[in-house]
Amino acid sequence: MKPIVIDLSHWNTVPSSLEEAARSGIVGVIHKASEGTGTVDSKAEARASLARDAGLAFGLYHFIRPGNVSGQVDNFLSVVSRLGTDRTLLALDYEDSVVTLSECEQWLKQVEAKTQTRPVIYSGHVLKEMLKGQRHGVLNEDNYKLWLAQYASEAVLPIGWSKYWLWQYTDKGTVPGVEPPTDLNAGDVNEVLAYWGKVEPRPELVQGGGIGDAVRWMHSGLRVARRGWNGKNMWIALQVPDEGSKMTLPYVYMRTVQGDLVPWLCSQTDLLATDWITV
């Protein structure tokens, strides 16, 4: 099974960057933001920067505890207001069996009302047990995507969902750039990214594309590279000038092997290449 998303908290160690994780195929990071009414994860801010530096989609989750739902919403949104953007995924972590389904429903509705973003639900056996074999009127696939926690070879879904959006299938995984163990999550990469705020689905490439494909991908906001650059973390991207820029028209820039950003001109070799990919 190929992981596409990792979820982290202050318990995880990221020595320097998440770029190795991105190169390995990870497309997103969901980080713990808060717990209960007063706890905020101390590493969330740093990991938000690392994820964005690596070109990864970023999300935040709240570990819900029983009681004072409004206070927990305020605690979570205090982090979202600092670290979130309109592309930030929001998630409810439902692992405490003392928390009622009604409290989960209240939290989800309040967060959506205040952010205009519908969160996803993360849970495993707790949600299944609390549903007691009955489909809930609100907590179901018609209203919320399911981020399933199920450490097994097969996904067992709670009543009310016919499929998962994301599946956390192990908490003992290994990802480049993150000290193990790491939670690993699988899913359909296009479906996951399409729901993740306004992030566009990534093109799935087998043989690579031509320069026309590369230009189209850059126009959609993606970074591109040639397979022939041999994993040196070189890529090119499109920059659209803002009001303060000396440039007046869009231009392409490159990240070099040394990590510098420089203007890029297309060579004959690059123009005729058919091994362009998204990164």
Contacts in CASP RR format, 6 or more apart in sequence:
PFRMAT RR
TARGET T0000
AUTHOR 0000-0000-0000
METHOD contacts of the structure
MODEL  1
MKPIVIDLSHWNTVPSSLEEAARSGIVGVIHKASEGTGTVDSKAEARASL
ARDAGLAFGLYHFIRPGNVSGQVDNFLSVVSRLGTDRTLLALDYEDSVVT
LSECEQWLKQVEAKTQTRPVIYSGHVLKEMLKGQRHGVLNEDNYKLWLAQ
YASEAVLPIGWSKYWLWQYTDKGTVPGVEPPTDLNAGDVNEVLAYWGKVE
PRPELVQGGGIGDAVRWMHSGLRVARRGWNGKNMWIALQVPDEGSKMTLP
YVYMRTVQGDLVPWLCSQTDLLATDWITV
1 169 0 8 1.000
1 184 0 8 1.000
1 186 0 8 1.000
2 25 0 8 1.000
2 186 0 8 1.000
3 25 0 8 1.000
3 26 0 8 1.000
3 173 0 8 1.000
3 175 0 8 1.000
3 184 0 8 1.000
3 185 0 8 1.000
3 186 0 8 1.000
4 25 0 8 1.000
4 26 0 8 1.000
4 27 0 8 1.000
4 28 0 8 1.000
4 185 0 8 1.000
4 186 0 8 1.000
4 187 0 8 1.000
4 189 0 8 1.000
4 192 0 8 1.000
5 26 0 8 1.000
5 27 0 8 1.000
5 28 0 8 1.000
5 29 0 8 1.000
5 30 0 8 1.000
5 166 0 8 1.000
5 185 0 8 1.000
5 187 0 8 1.000
5 192 0 8 1.000
6 21 0 8 1.000
6 26 0 8 1.000
6 28 0 8 1.000
6 29 0 8 1.000
6 30 0 8 1.000
6 175 0 8 1.000
6 178 0 8 1.000
6 182 0 8 1.000
6 183 0 8 1.000
6 184 0 8 1.000
6 185 0 8 1.000
7 29 0 8 1.000
7 30 0 8 1.000
7 31 0 8 1.000
7 32 0 8 1.000
7 61 0 8 1.000
7 168 0 8 1.000
7 183 0 8 1.000
7 185 0 8 1.000
8 14 0 8 1.000
8 29 0 8 1.000
8 30 0 8 1.000
8 31 0 8 1.000
8 32 0 8 1.000
8 43 0 8 1.000
8 47 0 8 1.000
8 178 0 8 1.000
8 182 0 8 1.000
8 183 0 8 1.000
9 31 0 8 1.000
9 32 0 8 1.000
9 41 0 8 1.000
9 43 0 8 1.000
10 32 0 8 1.000
10 41 0 8 1.000
10 42 0 8 1.000
10 43 0 8 1.000
12 43 0 8 1.000
12 178 0 8 1.000
12 179 0 8 1.000
12 182 0 8 1.000
13 178 0 8 1.000
13 179 0 8 1.000
14 47 0 8 1.000
14 50 0 8 1.000
14 177 0 8 1.000
14 178 0 8 1.000
14 179 0 8 1.000
15 177 0 8 1.000
15 179 0 8 1.000
16 177 0 8 1.000
17 50 0 8 1.000
17 53 0 8 1.000
17 54 0 8 1.000
17 177 0 8 1.000
18 26 0 8 1.000
18 29 0 8 1.000
18 47 0 8 1.000
18 50 0 8 1.000
18 51 0 8 1.000
18 53 0 8 1.000
18 54 0 8 1.000
18 56 0 8 1.000
18 177 0 8 1.000
18 178 0 8 1.000
19 53 0 8 1.000
19 54 0 8 1.000
19 233 0 8 1.000
20 176 0 8 1.000
20 177 0 8 1.000
21 29 0 8 1.000
21 54 0 8 1.000
21 56 0 8 1.000
21 175 0 8 1.000
21 176 0 8 1.000
21 177 0 8 1.000
21 178 0 8 1.000
22 54 0 8 1.000
22 55 0 8 1.000
22 56 0 8 1.000
22 279 0 8 1.000
23 176 0 8 1.000
23 231 0 8 1.000
23 233 0 8 1.000
23 279 0 8 1.000
24 175 0 8 1.000
24 176 0 8 1.000
26 56 0 8 1.000
26 175 0 8 1.000
27 56 0 8 1.000
27 57 0 8 1.000
27 189 0 8 1.000
27 192 0 8 1.000
27 193 0 8 1.000
27 202 0 8 1.000
28 51 0 8 1.000
28 56 0 8 1.000
28 57 0 8 1.000
28 58 0 8 1.000
28 59 0 8 1.000
28 196 0 8 1.000
29 47 0 8 1.000
29 51 0 8 1.000
29 56 0 8 1.000
29 57 0 8 1.000
29 58 0 8 1.000
29 59 0 8 1.000
30 58 0 8 1.000
30 59 0 8 1.000
30 60 0 8 1.000
30 61 0 8 1.000
30 89 0 8 1.000
30 91 0 8 1.000
30 185 0 8 1.000
31 41 0 8 1.000
31 43 0 8 1.000
31 44 0 8 1.000
31 47 0 8 1.000
31 48 0 8 1.000
31 51 0 8 1.000
31 58 0 8 1.000
31 59 0 8 1.000
31 60 0 8 1.000
31 61 0 8 1.000
32 41 0 8 1.000
32 44 0 8 1.000
32 60 0 8 1.000
32 61 0 8 1.000
32 63 0 8 1.000
32 93 0 8 1.000
33 40 0 8 1.000
33 41 0 8 1.000
33 44 0 8 1.000
33 60 0 8 1.000
33 61 0 8 1.000
33 62 0 8 1.000
33 76 0 8 1.000
33 79 0 8 1.000
33 80 0 8 1.000
33 83 0 8 1.000
34 40 0 8 1.000
34 41 0 8 1.000
34 62 0 8 1.000
34 63 0 8 1.000
34 72 0 8 1.000
34 75 0 8 1.000
34 76 0 8 1.000
34 78 0 8 1.000
34 79 0 8 1.000
35 41 0 8 1.000
35 62 0 8 1.000
35 63 0 8 1.000
35 65 0 8 1.000
36 62 0 8 1.000
36 63 0 8 1.000
36 64 0 8 1.000
36 65 0 8 1.000
36 68 0 8 1.000
36 71 0 8 1.000
36 72 0 8 1.000
36 75 0 8 1.000
37 65 0 8 1.000
37 68 0 8 1.000
37 71 0 8 1.000
37 72 0 8 1.000
37 74 0 8 1.000
37 75 0 8 1.000
38 75 0 8 1.000
39 75 0 8 1.000
40 75 0 8 1.000
40 78 0 8 1.000
40 79 0 8 1.000
41 79 0 8 1.000
44 60 0 8 1.000
44 79 0 8 1.000
44 83 0 8 1.000
45 82 0 8 1.000
45 83 0 8 1.000
48 58 0 8 1.000
48 83 0 8 1.000
48 84 0 8 1.000
51 57 0 8 1.000
51 58 0 8 1.000
52 58 0 8 1.000
55 223 0 8 1.000
57 87 0 8 1.000
57 89 0 8 1.000
57 193 0 8 1.000
57 196 0 8 1.000
57 199 0 8 1.000
58 83 0 8 1.000
58 84 0 8 1.000
58 87 0 8 1.000
58 88 0 8 1.000
58 89 0 8 1.000
59 84 0 8 1.000
59 88 0 8 1.000
59 89 0 8 1.000
59 90 0 8 1.000
59 91 0 8 1.000
59 196 0 8 1.000
60 76 0 8 1.000
60 79 0 8 1.000
60 80 0 8 1.000
60 83 0 8 1.000
60 84 0 8 1.000
60 88 0 8 1.000
60 89 0 8 1.000
60 90 0 8 1.000
60 91 0 8 1.000
61 90 0 8 1.000
61 91 0 8 1.000
61 92 0 8 1.000
61 93 0 8 1.000
61 122 0 8 1.000
62 72 0 8 1.000
62 75 0 8 1.000
62 76 0 8 1.000
62 91 0 8 1.000
62 92 0 8 1.000
62 93 0 8 1.000
62 107 0 8 1.000
63 93 0 8 1.000
63 95 0 8 1.000
63 96 0 8 1.000
64 72 0 8 1.000
64 92 0 8 1.000
64 93 0 8 1.000
64 94 0 8 1.000
64 96 0 8 1.000
64 99 0 8 1.000
64 103 0 8 1.000
64 104 0 8 1.000
64 107 0 8 1.000
65 72 0 8 1.000
65 96 0 8 1.000
65 98 0 8 1.000
65 99 0 8 1.000
66 96 0 8 1.000
66 98 0 8 1.000
66 99 0 8 1.000
66 100 0 8 1.000
66 103 0 8 1.000
67 99 0 8 1.000
67 103 0 8 1.000
69 103 0 8 1.000
69 106 0 8 1.000
69 107 0 8 1.000
69 110 0 8 1.000
70 110 0 8 1.000
72 107 0 8 1.000
73 107 0 8 1.000
73 110 0 8 1.000
73 111 0 8 1.000
73 114 0 8 1.000
76 111 0 8 1.000
77 111 0 8 1.000
77 114 0 8 1.000
77 115 0 8 1.000
80 88 0 8 1.000
80 90 0 8 1.000
80 115 0 8 1.000
86 117 0 8 1.000
86 197 0 8 1.000
86 198 0 8 1.000
87 196 0 8 1.000
87 197 0 8 1.000
87 198 0 8 1.000
87 199 0 8 1.000
88 117 0 8 1.000
88 197 0 8 1.000
89 120 0 8 1.000
89 195 0 8 1.000
89 196 0 8 1.000
89 197 0 8 1.000
90 111 0 8 1.000
90 115 0 8 1.000
90 117 0 8 1.000
90 118 0 8 1.000
90 119 0 8 1.000
90 120 0 8 1.000
91 119 0 8 1.000
91 120 0 8 1.000
91 121 0 8 1.000
91 122 0 8 1.000
91 147 0 8 1.000
92 104 0 8 1.000
92 107 0 8 1.000
92 108 0 8 1.000
92 111 0 8 1.000
92 119 0 8 1.000
92 120 0 8 1.000
92 121 0 8 1.000
92 122 0 8 1.000
93 122 0 8 1.000
93 123 0 8 1.000
94 104 0 8 1.000
94 121 0 8 1.000
94 122 0 8 1.000
94 123 0 8 1.000
94 124 0 8 1.000
94 126 0 8 1.000
94 127 0 8 1.000
95 123 0 8 1.000
95 124 0 8 1.000
95 126 0 8 1.000
95 149 0 8 1.000
96 126 0 8 1.000
97 126 0 8 1.000
97 129 0 8 1.000
97 130 0 8 1.000
100 130 0 8 1.000
101 130 0 8 1.000
101 131 0 8 1.000
101 136 0 8 1.000
101 139 0 8 1.000
104 121 0 8 1.000
104 139 0 8 1.000
105 138 0 8 1.000
105 139 0 8 1.000
108 118 0 8 1.000
108 119 0 8 1.000
108 121 0 8 1.000
108 139 0 8 1.000
108 144 0 8 1.000
111 117 0 8 1.000
111 119 0 8 1.000
112 118 0 8 1.000
112 119 0 8 1.000
117 197 0 8 1.000
118 143 0 8 1.000
118 144 0 8 1.000
119 144 0 8 1.000
120 144 0 8 1.000
120 145 0 8 1.000
120 146 0 8 1.000
120 147 0 8 1.000
120 165 0 8 1.000
120 166 0 8 1.000
120 195 0 8 1.000
121 127 0 8 1.000
121 139 0 8 1.000
121 144 0 8 1.000
121 145 0 8 1.000
121 146 0 8 1.000
121 147 0 8 1.000
122 147 0 8 1.000
122 148 0 8 1.000
122 149 0 8 1.000
122 168 0 8 1.000
123 146 0 8 1.000
123 147 0 8 1.000
123 148 0 8 1.000
123 149 0 8 1.000
123 158 0 8 1.000
124 148 0 8 1.000
124 149 0 8 1.000
124 150 0 8 1.000
124 158 0 8 1.000
125 149 0 8 1.000
127 139 0 8 1.000
127 158 0 8 1.000
128 156 0 8 1.000
128 158 0 8 1.000
128 159 0 8 1.000
131 139 0 8 1.000
131 158 0 8 1.000
131 159 0 8 1.000
131 160 0 8 1.000
133 159 0 8 1.000
134 159 0 8 1.000
135 159 0 8 1.000
135 160 0 8 1.000
136 159 0 8 1.000
136 160 0 8 1.000
140 160 0 8 1.000
140 161 0 8 1.000
141 160 0 8 1.000
141 161 0 8 1.000
141 162 0 8 1.000
141 163 0 8 1.000
145 165 0 8 1.000
145 166 0 8 1.000
145 195 0 8 1.000
146 157 0 8 1.000
146 158 0 8 1.000
146 161 0 8 1.000
146 163 0 8 1.000
146 164 0 8 1.000
146 165 0 8 1.000
146 166 0 8 1.000
147 164 0 8 1.000
147 165 0 8 1.000
147 166 0 8 1.000
147 167 0 8 1.000
147 168 0 8 1.000
147 185 0 8 1.000
148 155 0 8 1.000
148 157 0 8 1.000
148 164 0 8 1.000
148 166 0 8 1.000
148 167 0 8 1.000
148 168 0 8 1.000
149 168 0 8 1.000
150 156 0 8 1.000
150 167 0 8 1.000
150 168 0 8 1.000
150 169 0 8 1.000
151 168 0 8 1.000
151 169 0 8 1.000
151 170 0 8 1.000
151 171 0 8 1.000
152 169 0 8 1.000
155 164 0 8 1.000
155 167 0 8 1.000
155 169 0 8 1.000
157 163 0 8 1.000
157 164 0 8 1.000
164 187 0 8 1.000
165 187 0 8 1.000
165 191 0 8 1.000
165 192 0 8 1.000
165 195 0 8 1.000
166 185 0 8 1.000
166 186 0 8 1.000
166 187 0 8 1.000
166 192 0 8 1.000
167 185 0 8 1.000
167 186 0 8 1.000
167 187 0 8 1.000
168 183 0 8 1.000
168 184 0 8 1.000
168 185 0 8 1.000
169 184 0 8 1.000
169 185 0 8 1.000
169 186 0 8 1.000
170 183 0 8 1.000
170 184 0 8 1.000
171 181 0 8 1.000
171 182 0 8 1.000
171 183 0 8 1.000
172 180 0 8 1.000
172 181 0 8 1.000
173 180 0 8 1.000
173 181 0 8 1.000
173 182 0 8 1.000
173 183 0 8 1.000
173 184 0 8 1.000
174 180 0 8 1.000
174 181 0 8 1.000
174 182 0 8 1.000
175 182 0 8 1.000
175 184 0 8 1.000
189 201 0 8 1.000
189 202 0 8 1.000
189 204 0 8 1.000
190 201 0 8 1.000
190 202 0 8 1.000
190 204 0 8 1.000
191 201 0 8 1.000
193 199 0 8 1.000
193 200 0 8 1.000
193 201 0 8 1.000
193 202 0 8 1.000
194 200 0 8 1.000
194 201 0 8 1.000
200 220 0 8 1.000
200 221 0 8 1.000
200 222 0 8 1.000
202 222 0 8 1.000
202 278 0 8 1.000
203 213 0 8 1.000
203 217 0 8 1.000
203 278 0 8 1.000
205 277 0 8 1.000
205 278 0 8 1.000
207 274 0 8 1.000
207 275 0 8 1.000
208 227 0 8 1.000
208 274 0 8 1.000
208 275 0 8 1.000
208 276 0 8 1.000
208 277 0 8 1.000
209 274 0 8 1.000
209 275 0 8 1.000
209 276 0 8 1.000
209 277 0 8 1.000
210 273 0 8 1.000
210 274 0 8 1.000
210 276 0 8 1.000
211 266 0 8 1.000
211 270 0 8 1.000
211 271 0 8 1.000
211 272 0 8 1.000
211 273 0 8 1.000
211 276 0 8 1.000
212 276 0 8 1.000
213 276 0 8 1.000
214 224 0 8 1.000
214 236 0 8 1.000
214 276 0 8 1.000
217 224 0 8 1.000
217 276 0 8 1.000
217 278 0 8 1.000
218 224 0 8 1.000
218 236 0 8 1.000
218 237 0 8 1.000
218 238 0 8 1.000
218 252 0 8 1.000
219 238 0 8 1.000
221 237 0 8 1.000
221 238 0 8 1.000
222 237 0 8 1.000
222 278 0 8 1.000
222 279 0 8 1.000
223 235 0 8 1.000
223 236 0 8 1.000
223 237 0 8 1.000
223 255 0 8 1.000
223 278 0 8 1.000
223 279 0 8 1.000
224 235 0 8 1.000
224 236 0 8 1.000
224 237 0 8 1.000
224 276 0 8 1.000
224 277 0 8 1.000
224 278 0 8 1.000
224 279 0 8 1.000
225 231 0 8 1.000
225 234 0 8 1.000
225 235 0 8 1.000
225 236 0 8 1.000
225 276 0 8 1.000
225 277 0 8 1.000
225 279 0 8 1.000
226 270 0 8 1.000
226 273 0 8 1.000
226 275 0 8 1.000
226 276 0 8 1.000
226 277 0 8 1.000
227 275 0 8 1.000
227 277 0 8 1.000
228 273 0 8 1.000
228 275 0 8 1.000
232 257 0 8 1.000
233 255 0 8 1.000
233 257 0 8 1.000
233 259 0 8 1.000
234 254 0 8 1.000
234 255 0 8 1.000
234 256 0 8 1.000
234 257 0 8 1.000
235 254 0 8 1.000
235 255 0 8 1.000
235 279 0 8 1.000
236 252 0 8 1.000
236 253 0 8 1.000
236 254 0 8 1.000
236 255 0 8 1.000
236 264 0 8 1.000
237 252 0 8 1.000
237 253 0 8 1.000
237 255 0 8 1.000
238 250 0 8 1.000
238 251 0 8 1.000
238 252 0 8 1.000
239 247 0 8 1.000
239 250 0 8 1.000
239 251 0 8 1.000
239 252 0 8 1.000
239 253 0 8 1.000
240 250 0 8 1.000
241 247 0 8 1.000
241 248 0 8 1.000
241 249 0 8 1.000
241 250 0 8 1.000
241 251 0 8 1.000
251 263 0 8 1.000
252 263 0 8 1.000
252 264 0 8 1.000
252 266 0 8 1.000
253 261 0 8 1.000
253 262 0 8 1.000
253 263 0 8 1.000
253 264 0 8 1.000
254 261 0 8 1.000
254 262 0 8 1.000
254 263 0 8 1.000
254 264 0 8 1.000
255 261 0 8 1.000
256 262 0 8 1.000
END
